[in-house]
Amino acid sequence: MQVDPGNARVTGHLARCVANYAVQQGVHVDAARRAQAAADFLTSRALKLAPDNNEVKTLRDEVVKLLELKAH
């Protein structure tokens, strides 16, 4: 991310990892909320960077489903 912040695929994969962290057992509630917000933001950003990229769309769908977010 630091080397290429405009890379939608990397942003999407980072979001997926953050979402996985958010739903792990034993994660403090506040940390989980922050991670959920970060994953939502990152996948939304990735879609803005590459709206036609199927991999990014799939990652967004996975995060929305995993975190039970409202798709926008």
Residue pairs with C-beta under 8 A, 6 or more apart in sequence:
1 7
1 10
1 11
1 14
4 10
5 11
6 49
7 49
8 46
8 47
8 49
8 50
8 53
8 56
9 46
9 50
9 53
9 55
9 56
11 42
11 43
11 45
11 46
11 49
11 56
12 42
12 43
12 46
12 55
12 56
12 59
12 60
13 59
14 42
15 38
15 39
15 40
15 41
15 42
15 43
15 46
15 59
15 60
15 63
16 39
16 43
16 59
16 62
16 63
18 35
18 38
18 39
18 42
19 35
19 36
19 39
19 62
19 63
19 66
19 67
20 66
21 27
21 35
22 32
22 33
22 35
22 36
22 39
22 67
23 32
23 66
23 67
27 35
36 67
36 69
39 63
39 67
40 63
40 67
40 69
43 56
43 59
43 60
43 63
43 64
44 60
44 72
46 56
46 59
46 60
47 56
47 57
47 60
49 56
50 56
61 71
63 69
64 70
64 71
